[in-house]
Structures are given as C-alpha cells and as structure tokens.
Amino acid sequence: MTQLNLALHDYQEIAKDFLIQHPHAGLFLDVGFGKTLTTLATLLELANNGMMQGHILIIAPKTIARSTWIDEIKKWGITANCRSFIVNEKGAKLSKEKRIEAYQNIYTESPAIYFINRELIMDLIKWCHQNEKPWAFPTVIIDELQSFKSYKSQRFKALQTILPQVSRFIGLTGTPVPNGLMDLWSEIYLMDQGARLGKNITTYRNTFFNPGRCMNGYPIEWLPKPNTEAEIYRRIG
C-alpha cells in the first residue's frame, strides 16, 4: 500500500497510534469523525513499517463495503490492491459461482484488501471449513461493529471460530450500545475473546446485571447493577 498525504486531525492521530499499539482494538467514534480515514492511515503506517503481512478483510454493510471504503481510498490517493466478494470490477453482483471462484483465488493472490458484507461472512467461513482451507485474513476490520451485538447470531458464531487466527482486529462503530449495555459483550468479545467482560454472556450478566421482569420464571430483562456502567467502561477503556 502506498499513499499521498493523509491530513489527520489531532484526535485522529491519537486514534491511529492507539490502533497501532493495540492489535485488537475498537474505535467508538461518532459519525463524521473519520473512522474510515483513521483506519486507512493505520493500515498504511503498519504496512510501510513492515508490521503487516497477508490479506486484510473488511466486513461492512453492503453499501459501505461496495463503495464507501473504495471512495475513501481513491479520494486520498492510496494505491492498494482491492478485491470484492460482493461485486465484480464493473459493479455487477457476483454470482455464487464467481464468488466461490474468488474464494479459491484468495490463496494465490498477492496481499490485498478484500471487502465483504455482513450477510456473506458466514458463507466465506463455512467455505473455508468445508474445504479445509486455513483462514487467510490475519487482519479483520468490522465497520458498524454494533451489527454483531447479538451473541446468538450466526454471523457472531461464525466469527468466533476464526478469531484465534486473527492477529489484528479493528472494530468501528459510532453506536456501540444502541439498546443498552447488554449489547457490549459480543462486540468486546470479538476484540479480546472474553478477557475484559467475561468468556460468555452468562458471566457478563451475573457480574454486571440483575434480572428484571420475568416471564414463565425466566428473566426477559436485565438491569445494570449500581456503578456497573463506570466499571464496564473502566475495563474496556
């Protein structure tokens, strides 16, 4: 990867340095604060300093994965080898056959930035497992990390299986707790595999929450214990 000049604000420089120093990290910044640019600057510095090898996988909502990242790369004059599991070079949706062909080509392509949408990540991981292929993306970036907030979702469970093979993880979101603190566990788990908030959702609940309303004897609501919010933020700070 090569670049022209990325003019970062002071807070973006701080965020970039944090991502470089912490291989598994997240940027929880509001919309408009330049999460994409900061992440690209991080990747460039890592690459230019010989601190990054292999493919990069960016997981994002379809429209963001198809255009937003590519637009930013072009805007800032970054020269990078980019590949998509969503569309071809003309912007047409890949057929299943072409997508599988793209999966197969992963292992012969020179290091590249690959883009995939959230709905397809399970398909990619399943294909690797079924074909006994190693995970080929040591760097994984999730844009809109809050879309992985459900620990019950298939996309979250699929990612769990490949986390030990990920050496650098970046999670990006402006809304890490859209429905409350319970959303945080799975997002943080993807970064640290349970080191800060517990190895499973049960541990997280028992540590930081009390059961609220119940239905048929089972809690359907969990209420934060006193001072829980401050302690959670301290642990993930």
Short mmCIF file of the C-alpha atoms (twelve columns), coordinates in Angstrom:
data_MODEL
# 
_entry.id   MODEL 
# 
loop_
_atom_site.group_PDB 
_atom_site.id 
_atom_site.type_symbol 
_atom_site.label_atom_id 
_atom_site.label_alt_id 
_atom_site.label_comp_id 
_atom_site.label_asym_id 
_atom_site.label_seq_id 
_atom_site.Cartn_x 
_atom_site.Cartn_y 
_atom_site.Cartn_z 
_atom_site.pdbx_PDB_model_num 
ATOM 1   C CA . MET A 1   0.000   0.000   0.000   1 
ATOM 2   C CA . THR A 2   1.228   3.480   -0.863  1 
ATOM 3   C CA . GLN A 3   -0.249  6.890   -0.227  1 
ATOM 4   C CA . LEU A 4   -0.156  10.568  -0.950  1 
ATOM 5   C CA . ASN A 5   -0.687  12.753  2.118   1 
ATOM 6   C CA . LEU A 6   -3.333  11.885  4.693   1 
ATOM 7   C CA . ALA A 7   -4.070  15.011  6.709   1 
ATOM 8   C CA . LEU A 8   -5.311  13.764  10.059  1 
ATOM 9   C CA . HIS A 9   -6.744  15.832  12.883  1 
ATOM 10  C CA . ASP A 10  -5.008  15.567  16.250  1 
ATOM 11  C CA . TYR A 11  -7.649  13.226  17.657  1 
ATOM 12  C CA . GLN A 12  -7.343  11.012  14.577  1 
ATOM 13  C CA . GLU A 13  -3.576  10.817  15.089  1 
ATOM 14  C CA . ILE A 14  -4.215  9.730   18.681  1 
ATOM 15  C CA . ALA A 15  -6.710  7.112   17.493  1 
ATOM 16  C CA . LYS A 16  -4.291  5.870   14.821  1 
ATOM 17  C CA . ASP A 17  -1.492  5.494   17.352  1 
ATOM 18  C CA . PHE A 18  -3.838  3.596   19.661  1 
ATOM 19  C CA . LEU A 19  -4.773  1.151   16.893  1 
ATOM 20  C CA . ILE A 20  -1.125  0.596   16.031  1 
ATOM 21  C CA . GLN A 21  -0.186  -0.056  19.655  1 
ATOM 22  C CA . HIS A 22  -3.187  -2.323  20.325  1 
ATOM 23  C CA . PRO A 23  -3.549  -5.155  17.749  1 
ATOM 24  C CA . HIS A 24  -7.111  -5.902  18.944  1 
ATOM 25  C CA . ALA A 25  -8.986  -2.650  19.404  1 
ATOM 26  C CA . GLY A 26  -12.045 -0.602  18.568  1 
ATOM 27  C CA . LEU A 27  -12.807 2.964   17.551  1 
ATOM 28  C CA . PHE A 28  -16.056 4.128   19.120  1 
ATOM 29  C CA . LEU A 29  -16.371 7.495   17.377  1 
ATOM 30  C CA . ASP A 30  -19.470 9.419   16.310  1 
ATOM 31  C CA . VAL A 31  -20.469 9.706   12.667  1 
ATOM 32  C CA . GLY A 32  -18.310 12.223  10.840  1 
ATOM 33  C CA . PHE A 33  -15.199 11.796  12.977  1 
ATOM 34  C CA . GLY A 34  -13.294 9.907   10.281  1 
ATOM 35  C CA . LYS A 35  -13.206 6.286   11.402  1 
ATOM 36  C CA . THR A 36  -12.554 5.086   7.851   1 
ATOM 37  C CA . LEU A 37  -9.752  7.570   7.204   1 
ATOM 38  C CA . THR A 38  -8.145  6.850   10.578  1 
ATOM 39  C CA . THR A 39  -8.231  3.127   9.904   1 
ATOM 40  C CA . LEU A 40  -6.726  3.533   6.437   1 
ATOM 41  C CA . ALA A 41  -3.948  5.687   7.909   1 
ATOM 42  C CA . THR A 42  -3.314  2.954   10.465  1 
ATOM 43  C CA . LEU A 43  -3.080  0.244   7.800   1 
ATOM 44  C CA . LEU A 44  -0.740  2.382   5.709   1 
ATOM 45  C CA . GLU A 45  1.633   3.059   8.579   1 
ATOM 46  C CA . LEU A 46  1.668   -0.593  9.588   1 
ATOM 47  C CA . ALA A 47  2.324   -1.685  6.003   1 
ATOM 48  C CA . ASN A 48  5.006   0.909   5.367   1 
ATOM 49  C CA . ASN A 49  6.802   -0.101  8.569   1 
ATOM 50  C CA . GLY A 50  6.708   -3.790  7.694   1 
ATOM 51  C CA . MET A 51  4.295   -4.559  10.540  1 
ATOM 52  C CA . MET A 52  1.553   -6.070  8.399   1 
ATOM 53  C CA . GLN A 53  1.529   -9.117  6.180   1 
ATOM 54  C CA . GLY A 54  -1.146  -11.016 4.301   1 
ATOM 55  C CA . HIS A 55  -4.679  -10.118 3.320   1 
ATOM 56  C CA . ILE A 56  -6.997  -7.649  5.027   1 
ATOM 57  C CA . LEU A 57  -10.730 -8.386  5.278   1 
ATOM 58  C CA . ILE A 58  -13.184 -5.524  5.760   1 
ATOM 59  C CA . ILE A 59  -16.695 -6.576  6.820   1 
ATOM 60  C CA . ALA A 60  -19.367 -3.906  6.442   1 
ATOM 61  C CA . PRO A 61  -22.973 -3.280  5.429   1 
ATOM 62  C CA . LYS A 62  -23.332 -3.930  1.712   1 
ATOM 63  C CA . THR A 63  -23.461 -0.319  0.521   1 
ATOM 64  C CA . ILE A 64  -20.496 0.655   2.695   1 
ATOM 65  C CA . ALA A 65  -18.492 -2.378  1.615   1 
ATOM 66  C CA . ARG A 66  -19.281 -1.718  -2.058  1 
ATOM 67  C CA . SER A 67  -18.482 1.965   -2.245  1 
ATOM 68  C CA . THR A 68  -17.607 3.951   0.890   1 
ATOM 69  C CA . TRP A 69  -14.213 2.386   1.522   1 
ATOM 70  C CA . ILE A 70  -13.276 2.378   -2.167  1 
ATOM 71  C CA . ASP A 71  -14.290 6.043   -2.454  1 
ATOM 72  C CA . GLU A 72  -12.086 6.953   0.511   1 
ATOM 73  C CA . ILE A 73  -9.145  5.003   -0.893  1 
ATOM 74  C CA . LYS A 74  -9.472  6.867   -4.205  1 
ATOM 75  C CA . LYS A 75  -10.076 10.232  -2.535  1 
ATOM 76  C CA . TRP A 76  -6.825  10.078  -0.583  1 
ATOM 77  C CA . GLY A 77  -4.737  8.732   -3.448  1 
ATOM 78  C CA . ILE A 78  -3.988  5.419   -1.776  1 
ATOM 79  C CA . THR A 79  -2.621  2.752   -4.055  1 
ATOM 80  C CA . ALA A 80  -3.903  -0.605  -2.842  1 
ATOM 81  C CA . ASN A 81  -4.779  -3.992  -4.286  1 
ATOM 82  C CA . CYS A 82  -8.540  -4.214  -3.646  1 
ATOM 83  C CA . ARG A 83  -10.841 -7.197  -4.157  1 
ATOM 84  C CA . SER A 84  -14.568 -7.681  -3.551  1 
ATOM 85  C CA . PHE A 85  -16.623 -10.739 -2.691  1 
ATOM 86  C CA . ILE A 86  -19.758 -8.735  -3.478  1 
ATOM 87  C CA . VAL A 87  -19.378 -7.274  -6.962  1 
ATOM 88  C CA . ASN A 88  -17.072 -7.590  -9.954  1 
ATOM 89  C CA . GLU A 89  -14.861 -4.822  -11.368 1 
ATOM 90  C CA . LYS A 90  -17.855 -3.392  -13.250 1 
ATOM 91  C CA . GLY A 91  -20.032 -3.241  -10.127 1 
ATOM 92  C CA . ALA A 92  -22.282 -6.172  -11.046 1 
ATOM 93  C CA . LYS A 93  -23.263 -8.565  -8.268  1 
ATOM 94  C CA . LEU A 94  -21.153 -11.711 -8.189  1 
ATOM 95  C CA . SER A 95  -22.940 -14.972 -8.857  1 
ATOM 96  C CA . LYS A 96  -22.442 -17.796 -6.366  1 
ATOM 97  C CA . GLU A 97  -20.070 -19.487 -8.806  1 
ATOM 98  C CA . LYS A 98  -17.982 -16.340 -9.261  1 
ATOM 99  C CA . ARG A 99  -17.920 -15.771 -5.503  1 
ATOM 100 C CA . ILE A 100 -16.595 -19.284 -4.896  1 
ATOM 101 C CA . GLU A 101 -14.008 -18.674 -7.583  1 
ATOM 102 C CA . ALA A 102 -12.997 -15.527 -5.701  1 
ATOM 103 C CA . TYR A 103 -12.691 -17.585 -2.502  1 
ATOM 104 C CA . GLN A 104 -10.393 -20.012 -4.283  1 
ATOM 105 C CA . ASN A 105 -8.223  -17.196 -5.600  1 
ATOM 106 C CA . ILE A 106 -7.528  -15.894 -2.092  1 
ATOM 107 C CA . TYR A 107 -4.669  -18.332 -1.712  1 
ATOM 108 C CA . THR A 108 -2.826  -17.298 -4.876  1 
ATOM 109 C CA . GLU A 109 -3.443  -13.537 -4.842  1 
ATOM 110 C CA . SER A 110 -0.793  -11.144 -3.597  1 
ATOM 111 C CA . PRO A 111 -1.754  -9.336  -0.351  1 
ATOM 112 C CA . ALA A 112 -4.970  -7.382  -0.894  1 
ATOM 113 C CA . ILE A 113 -7.807  -5.578  0.865   1 
ATOM 114 C CA . TYR A 114 -10.933 -7.695  0.493   1 
ATOM 115 C CA . PHE A 115 -14.460 -6.397  1.038   1 
ATOM 116 C CA . ILE A 116 -17.415 -8.490  2.132   1 
ATOM 117 C CA . ASN A 117 -20.849 -7.676  3.516   1 
ATOM 118 C CA . ARG A 118 -22.126 -8.965  6.853   1 
ATOM 119 C CA . GLU A 119 -24.529 -11.471 5.337   1 
ATOM 120 C CA . LEU A 120 -21.762 -13.199 3.371   1 
ATOM 121 C CA . ILE A 121 -19.227 -13.602 6.170   1 
ATOM 122 C CA . MET A 122 -20.860 -16.870 7.277   1 
ATOM 123 C CA . ASP A 123 -20.634 -18.151 3.709   1 
ATOM 124 C CA . LEU A 124 -16.910 -17.397 3.489   1 
ATOM 125 C CA . ILE A 125 -16.103 -19.014 6.823   1 
ATOM 126 C CA . LYS A 126 -18.257 -22.052 6.028   1 
ATOM 127 C CA . TRP A 127 -16.482 -22.460 2.686   1 
ATOM 128 C CA . CYS A 128 -13.086 -22.385 4.405   1 
ATOM 129 C CA . HIS A 129 -14.169 -25.023 6.926   1 
ATOM 130 C CA . GLN A 130 -15.771 -27.297 4.347   1 
ATOM 131 C CA . ASN A 131 -12.748 -27.127 2.069   1 
ATOM 132 C CA . GLU A 132 -10.275 -27.419 4.942   1 
ATOM 133 C CA . LYS A 133 -8.703  -24.108 3.998   1 
ATOM 134 C CA . PRO A 134 -6.816  -22.024 6.548   1 
ATOM 135 C CA . TRP A 135 -8.176  -18.612 7.444   1 
ATOM 136 C CA . ALA A 136 -6.299  -16.286 5.076   1 
ATOM 137 C CA . PHE A 137 -7.012  -12.890 6.684   1 
ATOM 138 C CA . PRO A 138 -4.717  -12.076 9.611   1 
ATOM 139 C CA . THR A 139 -6.273  -8.587  9.720   1 
ATOM 140 C CA . VAL A 140 -10.047 -8.255  10.115  1 
ATOM 141 C CA . ILE A 141 -11.931 -4.960  10.273  1 
ATOM 142 C CA . ILE A 142 -15.624 -4.717  11.064  1 
ATOM 143 C CA . ASP A 143 -17.357 -1.488  10.100  1 
ATOM 144 C CA . GLU A 144 -20.591 -0.891  12.053  1 
ATOM 145 C CA . LEU A 145 -19.483 -3.276  14.789  1 
ATOM 146 C CA . GLN A 146 -22.809 -2.914  16.584  1 
ATOM 147 C CA . SER A 147 -24.373 -5.145  13.916  1 
ATOM 148 C CA . PHE A 148 -22.579 -8.031  15.677  1 
ATOM 149 C CA . LYS A 149 -24.097 -7.220  19.064  1 
ATOM 150 C CA . SER A 150 -26.186 -10.405 19.216  1 
ATOM 151 C CA . TYR A 151 -24.238 -13.313 20.679  1 
ATOM 152 C CA . LYS A 152 -26.945 -15.616 19.291  1 
ATOM 153 C CA . SER A 153 -26.495 -14.535 15.663  1 
ATOM 154 C CA . GLN A 154 -24.931 -16.839 13.102  1 
ATOM 155 C CA . ARG A 155 -22.534 -14.108 11.977  1 
ATOM 156 C CA . PHE A 156 -21.155 -13.760 15.512  1 
ATOM 157 C CA . LYS A 157 -20.845 -17.523 15.993  1 
ATOM 158 C CA . ALA A 158 -19.061 -17.867 12.649  1 
ATOM 159 C CA . LEU A 159 -16.517 -15.192 13.585  1 
ATOM 160 C CA . GLN A 160 -15.847 -16.901 16.900  1 
ATOM 161 C CA . THR A 161 -14.402 -19.886 15.054  1 
ATOM 162 C CA . ILE A 162 -11.701 -17.906 13.263  1 
ATOM 163 C CA . LEU A 163 -10.704 -15.395 15.979  1 
ATOM 164 C CA . PRO A 164 -7.646  -17.405 17.126  1 
ATOM 165 C CA . GLN A 165 -6.238  -16.973 13.595  1 
ATOM 166 C CA . VAL A 166 -6.722  -13.189 13.554  1 
ATOM 167 C CA . SER A 167 -3.637  -11.252 14.621  1 
ATOM 168 C CA . ARG A 168 -5.114  -7.764  14.172  1 
ATOM 169 C CA . PHE A 169 -8.759  -6.814  14.703  1 
ATOM 170 C CA . ILE A 170 -10.344 -3.371  14.418  1 
ATOM 171 C CA . GLY A 171 -13.979 -2.709  15.291  1 
ATOM 172 C CA . LEU A 172 -15.600 0.547   14.148  1 
ATOM 173 C CA . THR A 173 -18.851 1.987   15.422  1 
ATOM 174 C CA . GLY A 174 -20.481 5.219   16.484  1 
ATOM 175 C CA . THR A 175 -23.207 3.407   18.445  1 
ATOM 176 C CA . PRO A 176 -21.658 0.577   20.490  1 
ATOM 177 C CA . VAL A 177 -24.661 0.332   22.831  1 
ATOM 178 C CA . PRO A 178 -27.745 1.021   20.659  1 
ATOM 179 C CA . ASN A 179 -30.054 -0.863  23.022  1 
ATOM 180 C CA . GLY A 180 -28.113 -0.700  26.274  1 
ATOM 181 C CA . LEU A 181 -25.010 -2.112  27.938  1 
ATOM 182 C CA . MET A 182 -26.024 -5.714  27.267  1 
ATOM 183 C CA . ASP A 183 -25.045 -5.123  23.627  1 
ATOM 184 C CA . LEU A 184 -21.401 -4.624  24.536  1 
ATOM 185 C CA . TRP A 185 -20.429 -8.166  25.464  1 
ATOM 186 C CA . SER A 186 -20.285 -9.697  21.984  1 
ATOM 187 C CA . GLU A 187 -18.623 -6.616  20.470  1 
ATOM 188 C CA . ILE A 188 -15.836 -6.612  23.057  1 
ATOM 189 C CA . TYR A 189 -15.520 -10.399 22.870  1 
ATOM 190 C CA . LEU A 190 -14.608 -10.117 19.193  1 
ATOM 191 C CA . MET A 191 -11.664 -7.957  20.267  1 
ATOM 192 C CA . ASP A 192 -10.384 -9.798  23.346  1 
ATOM 193 C CA . GLN A 193 -12.179 -13.196 23.390  1 
ATOM 194 C CA . GLY A 194 -13.626 -12.528 26.825  1 
ATOM 195 C CA . ALA A 195 -10.631 -11.103 28.690  1 
ATOM 196 C CA . ARG A 196 -12.436 -7.975  29.933  1 
ATOM 197 C CA . LEU A 197 -16.147 -8.717  30.185  1 
ATOM 198 C CA . GLY A 198 -16.162 -12.485 30.612  1 
ATOM 199 C CA . LYS A 199 -15.742 -15.603 28.499  1 
ATOM 200 C CA . ASN A 200 -19.507 -15.933 27.953  1 
ATOM 201 C CA . ILE A 201 -22.696 -13.911 28.177  1 
ATOM 202 C CA . THR A 202 -23.727 -15.634 31.410  1 
ATOM 203 C CA . THR A 203 -20.610 -14.433 33.208  1 
ATOM 204 C CA . TYR A 204 -21.196 -10.916 31.891  1 
ATOM 205 C CA . ARG A 205 -24.811 -10.915 33.067  1 
ATOM 206 C CA . ASN A 206 -24.035 -12.317 36.506  1 
ATOM 207 C CA . THR A 207 -21.199 -9.856  37.046  1 
ATOM 208 C CA . PHE A 208 -22.874 -6.636  35.945  1 
ATOM 209 C CA . PHE A 209 -26.662 -7.120  35.893  1 
ATOM 210 C CA . ASN A 210 -29.635 -8.158  37.974  1 
ATOM 211 C CA . PRO A 211 -32.715 -9.838  36.480  1 
ATOM 212 C CA . GLY A 212 -35.672 -7.532  35.929  1 
ATOM 213 C CA . ARG A 213 -39.033 -8.569  34.512  1 
ATOM 214 C CA . CYS A 214 -39.625 -12.297 34.206  1 
ATOM 215 C CA . MET A 215 -41.888 -14.414 32.023  1 
ATOM 216 C CA . ASN A 216 -42.667 -18.012 32.901  1 
ATOM 217 C CA . GLY A 217 -39.965 -17.876 35.521  1 
ATOM 218 C CA . TYR A 218 -37.230 -16.634 33.160  1 
ATOM 219 C CA . PRO A 219 -35.789 -13.099 33.032  1 
ATOM 220 C CA . ILE A 220 -36.681 -11.143 29.905  1 
ATOM 221 C CA . GLU A 221 -34.961 -8.011  31.145  1 
ATOM 222 C CA . TRP A 222 -31.588 -7.372  32.747  1 
ATOM 223 C CA . LEU A 223 -30.920 -4.232  34.784  1 
ATOM 224 C CA . PRO A 224 -27.415 -2.872  35.441  1 
ATOM 225 C CA . LYS A 225 -26.176 -3.188  38.998  1 
ATOM 226 C CA . PRO A 226 -25.151 0.031   40.813  1 
ATOM 227 C CA . ASN A 227 -21.976 1.578   39.364  1 
ATOM 228 C CA . THR A 228 -21.976 -1.030  36.589  1 
ATOM 229 C CA . GLU A 229 -21.597 1.444   33.737  1 
ATOM 230 C CA . ALA A 230 -18.461 3.046   35.172  1 
ATOM 231 C CA . GLU A 231 -16.872 -0.350  35.836  1 
ATOM 232 C CA . ILE A 232 -17.630 -1.670  32.341  1 
ATOM 233 C CA . TYR A 233 -16.135 1.437   30.745  1 
ATOM 234 C CA . ARG A 234 -13.098 1.165   33.008  1 
ATOM 235 C CA . ARG A 235 -12.489 -2.407  31.887  1 
ATOM 236 C CA . ILE A 236 -12.753 -1.657  28.186  1 
ATOM 237 C CA . GLY A 237 -11.091 1.763   28.318  1 
# 
